[in-house]
Amino acid sequence: MTSTPDVPLALFSLPILSQPSIPPSLPYDAHRTAHTPLVIDNGSTSLRFGFATSTTPQVAPNIVSKYKERKAGKQLLLFGDAVDAEGGARSQAKTPWEGDVLLNFDALEHALDYAFMHLGVDTPTVGHPVIMTERLASPLHSRALTSELMFELYSVTSLAYAVDAVLSFYHNNLPSPPSSPHTASGLAISFNTSSTSVIPILHGKGIMSQAKRMPWGSQQASEYLLKLIQLKYPTFSTRITAAHTNWILHSFCEMSPDYTALLRRLSDPLQLRTVERVIQFPFVLPATDERTEEEIARAAEKRREQGKKLQEIATKARIEKLVQKENDLQYLTNLRERRAEETKREWQSLLQSEGFSDDAALDQAIKKLEADLKKTRKRAANDGDDIVEEPSFPLVDVPDDQLDEEGLKEKKKQKLLKSGFEARARARREKEKALEERAAEERREKEERTADPSAWVARVRAEHISVMERIKERNRRKVALGDRKSAASQARMKSIATLAADERVGKKRRKGGGEDMFGADDEDWAIYRKINTAAVSSDEEDDLTQLQTVEQKLLTHDPTFGIEQTHAALSSQRSAFMSAFRPQYVDGDVEGRARIHLSIERWRVCETWFAPSMAGVDSAGLGEVLQNVLAAFSIDDRGLLVQNVFITGTPARMPGLSDRLHATLRPILPPEMPLRIVRAADESLDAWRGMAAFAQTEEFARVGVTKAEYEEWGGERVRRWWGGNWNASVA
């Protein structure tokens, strides 16, 4: 692996999934007649539920799967942690949510059944008032079907909807005493699974008309992280799942107060290695040979003996085949000699009995056997290049008038054979001459190297540098031609324009005997190579061949010239930054090839909350959304809001988020205006605790919709109050 020895490796392993456990059902007797309010935080990732008098809710993953168990053949309905306990159930799992909209009401019904069952509700109906979360600006269709489910199926006494961010803000700014009105002001920023909401709260009331929501949450960030990892490791040995990237996102990713400055700092490879985190995925070591050296040597000797036996068997079979062919050739030759002794009818009958249709078929079989025998004897002799005897061509010099039609055909055939033989002979002579010249050149070079080794090395090194410079210059020219404003590209276009404006021979002149002479001059081909950037030129091929020859000489005779100085090594050499960004492991290192190195991705993924366009999402970033929300208020109200910028939601646990928000808000506020950013005491559970605290106040009875009002208004209508949505609300 390419590594920096001074930097220790921050290595982490994937967490081991815990076995699912069945939480015990709570006793219901204390709530049976008390009509204690039920509090349900229906999140995209987790379902939190409990009675309002509880201090902590029960929590389960909000996921359901219908799964058929193969051994027993039973249809199972799994919810929460039980989905991960069955390997095939995860592929069929679904949640009540589609992105940021509540749509799968079958899954919601199963989730509510699970919640009421574990709360110990054993009555035919749920005779309790319920307060339940819904998204900011939730569609009326989702609210209507949820209300229908709660009133028609479970028969709840009343139902109220609350926005989770406002109730989390309420829990962290509880009035004293709790029965007094809620009057706190602030700017609530809720980081959810599929969205991020900004809700201004003035004097204890959420101003929903000025609230904003952006379509980016931890789910999109996790998917973006998965894409980055797949681009960085396109051939990774282990399948990376959404659960893996979600764990990586919440464990290692963080915000940067100044992302641009961070990029400049991490352009240093050493700095990049200091901040990286290495994730070790499971791997299987290859089976090792546990035999002793004596056993390995014995096995190798056994293989050699088996190889010799196979060679002997093959040789014996080849000899037997050769003998059989010789016998067949002798038999067919004797058969052909009997032609003069037999009558025509007897000879034809004899040929047919031997499997030949006529004399030509017999001659063809004899000729084929002779050629096979000749080839087999050459292979057996293994003499390398055989001395080819010059064949005779008796009809070539015979005049045509002395030959009949068959003779003329044979003469034409012999001419072709003679031309082919002479061409092969010339090629052999040229090859022999080239070998002699190469041998003479090697002798001269050896004499020069022996007489003055230092001068020879200097000359060959100068030749190596010269060829390398020509290749580099050619590569620089290719790069320059890619830029249409470069001098090389403009010179190419000038050459093309000159060729286009040059006077050429027209069609009429060509018909009259004129001729287009382009290509007759070597300069024409030089221009062609100059303007043609796609084709590989012969000069480039010659330079690469010459370079390989020169480098082989230096590697053999110059001890100071190493393999790392060759053109191939320099071309494949990775930059220090790329080696730090994605270290390379040698072949065979199974453990190293099952690792993922995260460096700049740790901040890049979180930066998408402030710049969603980095991930291809056409949306304003969180900084722009905050600026638009604050611009809708007066200076005094704006001062009240920024004195209590409240962040909540599980993704709000990311390190550096408060500093990044401070760096974003401070430049758009007056210098004298105080700015305070507050994080929720428990980002995941404070929304439920806020609803539980509110459900125990007298005001809660006035914000819910009763069964009679539901039947009169329909499921879309809700009462307008300071913690809920305003769409389709009744004052």
C-alpha positions as a printed Julia matrix, in Angstrom:
731×3 Matrix{Float64}:
   0.0     0.0     0.0
   1.11    3.55   -0.71
   1.17    5.06    2.75
   2.68    7.76    4.91
   4.63    6.04    7.69
   4.33    9.01   10.07
   0.51    8.92   10.03
  -1.17    6.14   12.04
  -4.05    4.33   10.37
  -7.46    5.21   11.88
  -9.06    1.81   11.29
 -12.68    1.0    12.19
 -14.72   -2.17   11.68
 -18.37   -2.44   10.78
 -20.64   -2.79   13.81
 -22.07   -6.18   14.65
 -25.85   -6.2    14.4
 -27.51   -7.07   17.68
 -30.18   -9.72   17.84
 -33.73   -8.31   17.98
 -35.47   -8.44   21.31
 -39.18   -8.35   22.1
 -39.96   -5.52   24.53
 -42.37   -6.49   27.29
 -45.91   -5.15   27.15
 -46.57   -2.4    29.69
 -49.29   -2.8    32.34
 -52.49   -1.21   31.13
 -54.56   -1.18   34.32
 -53.39    2.26   35.43
 -54.57    3.79   32.12
 -57.69    1.71   31.47
 -60.16    4.23   32.93
 -57.91    7.28   33.24
 -58.03    8.08   29.49
 -54.32    8.97   29.56
 -53.29   10.68   26.28
 -51.3     8.57   23.83
 -48.26   10.22   22.25
 -47.03    8.91   18.86
 -44.02   10.33   17.03
 -44.42    8.76   13.58
 -40.94    9.31   12.15
 -39.58    8.13    8.8
 -36.91    6.04   10.51
 -38.22    5.3    14.01
 -41.64    4.99   15.62
 -41.75    6.44   19.16
 -44.85    5.81   21.22
 -46.0     5.82   24.83
 -48.41    7.29   27.34
 -48.07   10.97   28.17
 -47.24   10.14   31.79
 -44.14    8.13   30.79
 -40.7     9.72   30.95
 -39.27    7.82   27.97
 -41.06    6.38   24.92
 -40.71    2.96   23.4
 -38.75    3.1    20.15
 -38.8     0.7    17.19
 -37.64    0.99   13.56
 -40.62    2.13   11.48
 -40.42   -0.68    8.93
 -42.7    -3.63    8.17
 -42.31   -6.73    6.0
 -44.62   -9.55    4.94
 -42.39  -12.59    4.72
 -43.04  -16.27    4.03
 -40.9   -18.52    6.21
 -39.7   -21.35    3.97
 -39.19  -24.12    6.5
 -42.67  -23.97    8.0
 -44.33  -22.36    4.98
 -46.01  -19.74    7.16
 -46.71  -16.14    6.24
 -45.06  -13.84    8.78
 -45.63  -10.17    9.48
 -42.43   -8.63   10.81
 -42.0    -5.16   12.27
 -39.04   -3.21   13.58
 -35.88   -5.1    14.51
 -37.44   -8.43   13.49
 -37.1    -7.48    9.81
 -33.29   -7.68   10.0
 -33.48  -11.06   11.78
 -34.7   -12.77    8.59
 -32.38  -12.56    5.62
 -35.06  -12.52    2.92
 -37.43  -10.16    4.72
 -35.38   -7.01    4.13
 -35.92   -7.08    0.37
 -39.72   -7.0     0.87
 -39.73   -4.38    3.62
 -41.44   -1.0     3.33
 -42.19    1.97    5.56
 -45.32    4.11    5.87
 -43.4     6.94    4.21
 -42.53    7.61    0.58
 -39.8    10.18    0.91
 -41.35   12.9     3.07
 -45.02   12.03    2.44
 -47.12    9.53    4.4
 -48.59    7.21    1.75
 -48.39    3.5     2.74
 -51.31    3.23    5.15
 -51.17   -0.57    5.31
 -47.73   -0.21    6.84
 -49.0     2.57    9.13
 -51.8     0.29   10.35
 -49.29   -2.46   11.18
 -47.08    0.07   12.99
 -50.0     1.33   15.1
 -51.06   -2.26   15.87
 -47.54   -2.9    17.11
 -47.57    0.27   19.23
 -50.96   -0.33   20.86
 -50.14   -3.99   21.52
 -46.88   -3.16   23.31
 -48.62   -0.44   25.3
 -50.86   -3.17   26.7
 -54.1    -1.9    25.14
 -56.36   -4.97   25.31
 -59.74   -3.37   24.65
 -61.66   -3.57   21.34
 -61.16    0.16   20.84
 -58.47    2.67   21.83
 -60.41    4.91   24.16
 -57.69    7.54   24.57
 -56.98   10.97   23.13
 -54.01   10.85   20.74
 -51.46   13.47   19.76
 -49.44   12.52   16.69
 -46.72   14.16   14.62
 -47.05   15.14   10.97
 -44.66   16.8     8.55
 -44.58   20.53    7.97
 -47.2    21.36    5.29
 -48.39   17.76    5.21
 -50.69   16.97    2.23
 -54.38   16.88    3.11
 -54.73   13.45    1.51
 -52.26   11.93    4.01
 -53.93   13.65    6.95
 -57.44   12.55    5.86
 -56.47    8.87    5.57
 -54.6     8.96    8.88
 -57.62   10.48   10.62
 -59.88    7.9     9.01
 -57.62    5.13   10.31
 -57.53    6.53   13.85
 -61.27    7.23   14.17
 -62.82    4.45   12.09
 -60.5     1.56   13.04
 -59.24    2.44   16.52
 -62.06    4.74   17.69
 -59.82    7.22   19.5
 -61.66    9.87   21.5
 -59.8    12.82   19.98
 -56.87   13.38   17.63
 -54.41   16.28   17.45
 -51.54   16.77   15.01
 -48.28   18.5    15.92
 -45.14   19.52   14.01
 -42.22   17.72   15.65
 -39.77   20.66   15.5
 -42.14   23.02   17.34
 -42.81   20.5    20.12
 -39.1    19.76   20.48
 -38.56   23.51   20.84
 -41.38   23.55   23.42
 -39.72   20.81   25.49
 -36.4    22.69   25.57
 -38.16   25.97   26.49
 -40.82   24.74   28.93
 -42.75   27.55   30.65
 -42.59   27.82   34.41
 -44.94   26.74   35.82
 -45.92   24.23   33.07
 -49.54   25.36   33.18
 -48.61   28.89   32.08
 -48.75   29.83   28.36
 -45.81   29.1    26.05
 -44.16   32.43   25.14
 -40.62   31.52   23.99
 -39.31   32.79   20.64
 -36.7    31.26   18.37
 -35.86   29.77   14.99
 -36.34   25.97   14.93
 -34.28   24.02   12.36
 -35.37   20.4    12.1
 -33.06   17.9    10.38
 -35.24   14.98    9.32
 -34.73   11.8     7.31
 -35.99   13.17    3.97
 -36.18   16.94    4.49
 -34.94   19.89    6.51
 -37.44   22.42    7.91
 -36.98   25.97    9.17
 -39.85   27.21   11.38
 -39.87   30.68   13.01
 -41.51   30.76   16.46
 -42.59   34.1    17.93
 -43.97   34.41   21.45
 -44.67   30.69   21.68
 -46.48   30.41   18.34
 -45.12   28.75   15.19
 -45.41   31.12   12.21
 -46.23   28.41    9.65
 -46.9    30.91    6.87
 -43.17   31.8     6.85
 -41.84   28.27    7.46
 -39.7    26.67    4.72
 -38.78   23.09    3.87
 -35.93   21.9     1.64
 -35.92   18.4     0.05
 -32.66   17.2     1.56
 -32.22   14.97    4.59
 -30.09   12.2     5.99
 -31.54    9.64    3.55
 -30.43   11.67    0.51
 -27.06   12.34    2.14
 -26.6     8.61    2.76
 -27.44    7.83   -0.88
 -25.0    10.52   -2.04
 -22.27    9.03    0.17
 -22.94    5.61   -1.38
 -22.5     7.09   -4.87
 -19.21    8.72   -3.88
 -17.91    5.43   -2.48
 -18.99    3.54   -5.6
 -17.21    6.07   -7.81
 -14.08    5.84   -5.69
 -14.16    2.02   -5.47
 -15.96    0.79   -8.63
 -14.7    -2.79   -8.17
 -15.03   -3.11   -4.4
 -15.11   -6.74   -3.28
 -18.01   -6.39   -0.81
 -21.54   -5.13   -1.4
 -22.09   -1.81    0.37
 -25.66   -1.41    1.61
 -27.68    1.62    2.63
 -27.35    0.52    6.27
 -23.54    0.69    5.94
 -23.54    4.21    4.5
 -26.08    5.38    7.08
 -23.77    4.18    9.87
 -20.77    5.83    8.19
 -22.72    9.1     7.79
 -23.66    9.33   11.47
 -20.3     8.02   12.76
 -17.64    9.8    10.7
 -19.13   12.68    8.69
 -19.1    16.25   10.01
 -19.66   19.87    9.02
 -16.9    22.34    8.23
 -17.27   26.06    9.11
 -15.43   26.94    5.88
 -15.56   24.18    3.27
 -13.44   26.07    0.73
 -10.63   26.63    3.24
 -10.85   22.96    4.19
 -10.32   21.93    0.56
  -7.24   24.16    0.34
  -5.84   22.64    3.53
  -6.52   19.06    2.44
  -4.76   19.59   -0.88
  -1.64   18.66    1.09
  -1.37   14.82    0.91
  -0.04   14.62    4.47
  -2.99   16.62    5.8
  -5.36   14.44    3.79
  -3.97   11.29    5.4
  -4.28   12.72    8.91
  -8.06   13.19    8.59
  -8.94    9.97    6.8
 -10.97    7.2     8.4
 -10.55    3.62    7.19
 -13.54    1.28    7.26
 -12.64   -2.41    7.35
 -15.25   -4.61    5.67
 -15.46   -8.38    6.22
 -13.08  -10.5     4.17
 -12.1   -14.14    3.79
  -8.44  -15.09    3.82
  -7.38  -17.51    1.07
  -6.7   -21.06    2.13
  -3.04  -21.51    3.08
  -0.97  -24.55    2.19
  -0.21  -26.19    5.52
   2.06  -28.88    4.09
   5.71  -29.14    5.07
   8.53  -28.41    2.62
   9.23  -32.13    2.31
   5.61  -32.82    1.36
   5.61  -29.98   -1.18
   8.86  -31.27   -2.75
   7.42  -34.8    -2.87
   4.29  -33.54   -4.59
   6.36  -31.56   -7.13
   8.45  -34.64   -7.9
   5.28  -36.66   -8.36
   3.95  -34.08  -10.81
   7.2   -34.18  -12.78
   7.04  -37.96  -13.01
   3.45  -37.79  -14.17
   4.46  -35.21  -16.78
   7.23  -37.5   -18.08
   4.78  -40.38  -18.31
   2.34  -38.23  -20.24
   5.13  -37.15  -22.6
   6.14  -40.77  -23.15
   2.54  -41.75  -23.86
   2.17  -38.86  -26.31
   5.44  -39.76  -28.05
   4.41  -43.39  -28.32
   1.04  -42.41  -29.76
   2.71  -40.07  -32.23
   5.1   -42.81  -33.39
   2.25  -45.28  -33.75
   0.3   -42.74  -35.75
   3.35  -42.12  -37.96
   3.8   -45.84  -38.59
   0.12  -46.19  -39.39
   0.3   -43.35  -41.91
   3.4   -44.89  -43.54
   1.61  -48.24  -43.84
  -1.44  -46.52  -45.33
   0.76  -44.64  -47.81
   2.52  -47.85  -48.84
  -0.82  -49.65  -49.29
  -2.29  -46.85  -51.42
   0.89  -46.62  -53.5
   0.74  -50.37  -54.2
  -2.94  -49.98  -55.04
  -2.16  -47.27  -57.6
   0.51  -49.48  -59.22
  -2.13  -52.18  -59.85
  -3.97  -49.82  -62.21
  -1.97  -51.04  -65.24
  -2.68  -54.7   -64.45
  -6.49  -54.42  -64.11
  -9.14  -53.82  -66.72
 -11.05  -50.57  -66.58
 -14.17  -52.2   -65.11
 -12.21  -54.21  -62.55
 -10.15  -51.14  -61.62
 -13.29  -49.03  -61.07
 -14.82  -51.76  -58.93
 -11.61  -52.02  -56.92
 -11.52  -48.24  -56.31
 -15.12  -48.24  -55.11
 -14.46  -51.14  -52.77
 -11.59  -49.12  -51.24
 -13.83  -46.05  -50.82
 -12.6   -43.93  -53.77
 -14.85  -42.54  -56.49
 -12.15  -42.19  -59.15
  -8.41  -41.93  -59.77
  -8.31  -38.26  -58.72
  -9.65  -39.13  -55.27
  -6.96  -41.78  -54.85
  -4.21  -39.39  -55.95
  -5.55  -36.73  -53.57
  -5.48  -39.19  -50.64
  -1.88  -40.21  -51.44
  -0.81  -36.56  -51.75
  -2.44  -35.69  -48.41
  -0.72  -38.59  -46.65
   2.68  -37.56  -48.08
   2.2   -33.99  -46.84
   1.1   -35.18  -43.37
   4.11  -37.48  -43.11
   6.48  -34.72  -44.12
   5.02  -32.34  -41.55
   5.1   -34.98  -38.8
   8.75  -35.85  -39.5
   9.7   -32.15  -39.35
   7.95  -31.73  -36.01
   9.58  -34.84  -34.62
  13.01  -33.74  -35.75
  12.53  -30.32  -34.09
  15.23  -28.77  -36.16
  13.81  -25.24  -36.1
  14.01  -23.6   -39.54
  14.2   -26.29  -42.17
  16.26  -25.85  -45.28
  13.77  -25.41  -48.05
  14.83  -27.05  -51.29
  14.07  -25.11  -54.42
  11.21  -26.84  -56.27
  11.28  -27.3   -59.99
   8.99  -25.47  -62.38
   9.62  -27.18  -65.78
   6.77  -25.55  -67.68
   7.63  -21.93  -66.89
  10.15  -21.59  -69.73
   8.17  -23.66  -72.26
   6.49  -21.54  -74.99
   2.71  -21.45  -74.93
   2.31  -22.75  -78.48
   3.96  -26.02  -77.45
   1.42  -26.69  -74.66
  -2.15  -27.9   -74.77
  -4.96  -26.51  -72.6
  -4.06  -28.6   -69.53
  -0.4   -27.66  -69.95
  -1.24  -23.96  -70.07
  -3.21  -24.28  -66.81
  -0.31  -26.1   -65.16
   2.16  -23.47  -66.48
   0.05  -20.66  -64.94
  -0.06  -22.53  -61.65
   3.72  -23.04  -61.67
   4.29  -19.34  -62.36
   2.29  -18.44  -59.27
   4.13  -21.02  -57.17
   7.48  -19.76  -58.44
   6.59  -16.13  -57.63
   5.56  -17.14  -54.12
   8.73  -19.15  -53.62
  10.93  -16.29  -54.84
   9.09  -13.82  -52.57
   9.66  -16.06  -49.56
  13.28  -16.47  -50.54
  13.75  -12.71  -50.72
  12.09  -12.31  -47.32
  14.47  -14.91  -45.85
  17.47  -13.14  -47.36
  16.3    -9.77  -46.0
  15.76  -11.33  -42.61
  19.19  -12.89  -42.64
  20.69   -9.57  -43.72
  18.87   -7.74  -40.91
  20.11  -10.32  -38.42
  23.67   -9.9   -39.69
  23.39   -6.1   -39.44
  21.98   -6.37  -35.93
  24.76   -8.73  -34.91
  27.36   -6.35  -36.38
  25.73   -3.41  -34.54
  25.77   -5.37  -31.29
  29.45   -6.22  -31.8
  30.32   -2.56  -32.44
  28.3    -1.45  -29.44
  29.94   -4.11  -27.27
  33.39   -2.95  -28.38
  32.42    0.67  -27.63
  31.02   -0.3   -24.23
  34.15   -2.28  -23.38
  36.53    0.43  -24.53
  34.84    3.36  -22.7
  31.87    2.33  -20.47
  31.19    5.84  -19.12
  31.05    7.41  -22.6
  28.71    4.62  -23.81
  26.38    5.12  -20.84
  26.36    8.89  -21.39
  25.49    8.45  -25.07
  22.7     5.95  -24.41
  21.28    8.09  -21.59
  21.3    11.13  -23.89
  19.43    9.07  -26.49
  16.94    8.0   -23.79
  16.35   11.61  -22.73
  15.93   12.71  -26.35
  13.28   10.06  -27.09
  11.48   10.84  -23.8
  11.37   14.54  -24.68
   9.89   13.77  -28.11
   7.15   11.65  -26.49
   6.44   14.34  -23.86
   6.26   17.04  -26.5
   3.84   14.92  -28.52
   1.66   14.4   -25.42
   1.76   18.12  -24.62
   0.64   18.85  -28.16
  -2.3    16.44  -27.82
  -3.38   18.17  -24.62
  -3.02   21.59  -26.24
  -5.13   20.52  -29.23
  -7.96   19.82  -26.82
  -8.11   23.55  -26.03
  -9.47   25.39  -29.05
  -7.84   28.64  -27.87
  -4.33   27.2   -27.66
  -1.64   28.05  -30.21
  -1.41   24.41  -31.35
  -5.14   24.18  -31.98
  -5.12   27.48  -33.91
  -2.18   26.28  -36.03
  -4.1    23.07  -36.8
  -7.14   25.03  -37.92
  -4.91   27.26  -40.04
  -3.48   24.17  -41.78
  -6.98   22.84  -42.44
  -8.05   26.22  -43.85
  -4.95   26.34  -46.07
  -5.68   22.88  -47.44
  -9.31   23.83  -48.06
  -8.28   27.01  -49.93
  -5.58   25.25  -51.97
  -6.33   24.84  -55.67
  -7.16   21.23  -56.48
  -7.78   19.5   -59.77
 -11.46   19.63  -60.63
 -13.54   16.78  -61.99
 -13.41   18.09  -65.58
  -9.61   18.37  -65.5
  -9.32   14.84  -64.05
 -11.47   13.55  -66.9
  -9.29   15.4   -69.36
  -6.11   13.85  -68.0
  -5.45   16.06  -64.97
  -4.33   14.38  -61.75
  -4.66   15.25  -58.03
  -1.04   15.1   -56.78
  -1.81   15.35  -53.03
   0.39   12.84  -51.24
   3.15   12.8   -53.8
   5.18   15.09  -51.57
   6.22   14.05  -48.04
   5.17   17.48  -46.78
   1.55   16.57  -47.58
   1.73   13.64  -45.16
   3.41   15.83  -42.55
   0.42   18.18  -42.74
  -1.94   15.21  -42.48
  -0.22   13.98  -39.32
  -0.3    17.49  -37.94
  -4.05   17.95  -38.32
  -5.1    14.37  -37.53
  -5.11   14.14  -33.72
  -6.88   10.78  -33.36
  -4.62    8.43  -35.34
  -1.38    7.12  -33.82
   1.49    8.25  -36.03
   4.28    5.97  -37.22
   6.78    8.33  -35.57
   5.16    7.65  -32.19
   5.33    3.88  -32.71
   8.99    4.13  -33.79
   9.82    6.25  -30.73
   8.19    3.75  -28.35
  10.05    0.86  -29.98
  13.36    2.74  -29.81
  12.68    3.7   -26.19
  12.09    0.09  -25.18
  15.37   -0.94  -26.82
  17.34    1.86  -25.13
  15.8     1.15  -21.71
  16.6    -2.56  -22.02
  20.25   -1.69  -22.7
  20.42    0.63  -19.69
  18.73   -1.88  -17.4
  21.23   -4.55  -18.46
  24.49   -2.55  -18.42
  23.9     0.57  -16.27
  23.57   -0.25  -12.54
  22.39    3.3   -11.78
  19.35    2.97  -14.06
  16.42    1.33  -12.28
  13.04    0.05  -13.34
  11.42    3.11  -11.74
  13.13    5.34  -14.33
  11.56    3.61  -17.32
   8.83    5.22  -19.39
   6.24    2.64  -18.3
   6.96    3.23  -14.6
   6.89    7.03  -14.95
   3.65    6.92  -16.95
   1.87    4.76  -14.38
   3.25    6.63  -11.39
   0.42    8.09   -9.32
   0.65   11.51   -7.81
   1.17   11.87   -4.08
  -2.3    13.38   -3.72
  -4.01   10.49   -5.52
  -2.02    8.0    -3.46
  -3.27    9.71   -0.3
  -6.83   10.03   -1.61
  -7.11    6.36   -2.53
  -4.18    4.2    -1.37
  -3.37    1.21   -3.53
  -2.96   -2.28   -2.07
  -0.86   -4.95   -3.72
  -2.46   -7.95   -5.38
  -3.16  -10.68   -2.88
  -3.71   -8.32    0.06
  -7.27   -9.45    0.76
  -7.56   -7.46    3.98
  -6.38   -4.21    2.39
  -8.65   -4.58   -0.63
 -11.64   -4.85    1.73
 -11.03   -1.35    3.12
 -12.61    2.0     2.29
 -10.59    5.17    2.9
 -12.77    8.21    3.64
 -11.12   11.62    3.62
 -12.74   14.6     1.9
 -16.03   12.66    1.62
 -16.54   13.13    5.37
 -17.16   16.86    4.82
 -18.4    16.81    1.24
 -21.52   14.81    2.11
 -22.5    17.21    4.93
 -21.81   20.26    2.76
 -24.78   19.23    0.58
 -27.16   20.63    3.24
 -25.81   24.07    2.35
 -25.23   23.33   -1.37
 -27.65   20.62   -2.64
 -26.52   21.35   -6.2
 -23.33   19.41   -5.43
 -25.5    16.27   -5.47
 -27.57   17.35   -8.47
 -30.59   18.64   -6.49
 -32.16   21.86   -7.76
 -32.88   23.49   -4.42
 -31.71   26.37   -2.29
 -29.22   25.53    0.43
 -29.88   25.87    4.14
 -28.07   29.22    4.3
 -30.25   30.73    1.58
 -33.41   29.31    3.19
 -32.47   30.88    6.55
 -31.82   34.22    4.88
 -35.23   34.16    3.12
 -37.06   33.26    6.33
 -35.39   36.01    8.39
 -35.97   38.6     5.66
 -39.73   38.28    6.17
 -39.53   39.71    9.72
 -38.78   43.12   11.15
 -35.46   43.9    12.79
 -36.91   43.48   16.3
 -38.55   40.13   15.52
 -35.43   39.01   13.71
 -33.42   39.73   16.84
 -35.78   37.57   18.89
 -35.46   34.7    16.43
 -31.64   34.6    16.14
 -31.17   34.8    19.91
 -32.46   31.23   20.08
 -31.58   29.3    16.88
 -32.69   25.82   17.88
 -31.5    22.67   16.02
 -33.17   19.29   16.46
 -33.53   15.94   14.73
 -31.15   12.96   14.7
 -28.9    14.33   11.87
 -28.37   17.47   14.05
 -25.84   15.42   16.03
 -23.25   15.91   13.27
 -20.1    17.55   14.68
 -19.46   21.1    13.53
 -23.1    21.9    12.71
 -23.38   24.73   15.27
 -20.15   26.35   14.05
 -21.28   26.11   10.43
 -24.65   27.71   11.21
 -22.89   30.48   13.12
 -20.54   31.09   10.16
 -23.57   31.18    7.83
 -25.83   33.47    9.88
 -23.29   35.94   11.26
 -22.51   37.69    7.92
 -26.22   38.31    7.15
 -27.03   39.86   10.55
 -26.17   43.3    11.91
 -22.91   43.25   13.92
 -24.63   44.36   17.13
 -27.37   41.69   16.92
 -26.62   38.77   19.31
 -26.63   35.27   17.84
 -27.03   32.08   19.9
 -27.32   28.55   18.57
 -28.81   25.91   20.86
 -28.84   22.18   20.31
 -31.73   20.04   21.62
 -30.98   18.11   24.81
 -31.96   14.88   23.02
 -32.29   15.41   19.27
 -34.23   12.17   18.73
 -36.66   12.07   21.67
 -37.33   15.71   22.55
 -40.21   15.97   20.07
 -41.99   13.07   21.82
 -41.22   14.49   25.26
 -42.56   17.89   24.18
 -45.82   16.32   23.03
 -46.05   14.31   26.27
 -45.57   17.46   28.35
 -48.14   19.38   26.3
 -50.65   16.51   26.51
 -50.72   16.91   30.3
 -51.78   20.57   30.13
 -55.33   21.88   30.06
 -54.76   23.43   26.63
 -54.4    19.95   25.03
 -58.13   19.26   25.37
 -58.87   22.33   23.2
 -56.59   21.48   20.22
 -57.82   17.99   19.35
 -60.56   16.99   16.91
 -63.27   14.78   18.4
 -65.09   11.92   16.67
 -68.18   14.09   16.18
 -66.15   16.92   14.64
 -64.38   14.41   12.38
 -67.72   13.15   11.11
 -68.9    16.74   10.54
 -65.73   18.29    9.02
 -63.97   15.3     7.44
 -60.47   14.01    7.99
 -58.64   17.01    6.48
 -59.78   19.54    9.08
 -57.75   20.25   12.23
 -57.85   22.92   14.88
 -55.37   25.76   14.47
 -52.98   25.99   17.39
 -49.43   27.15   18.0
 -47.77   23.7    17.48
 -49.58   22.4    14.38
 -49.94   23.02   10.65
 -52.23   25.78    9.4
 -53.45   24.2     6.16
 -57.18   23.29    6.35
 -57.28   24.43    9.99
 -60.23   25.74   11.98
 -59.57   28.59   14.39
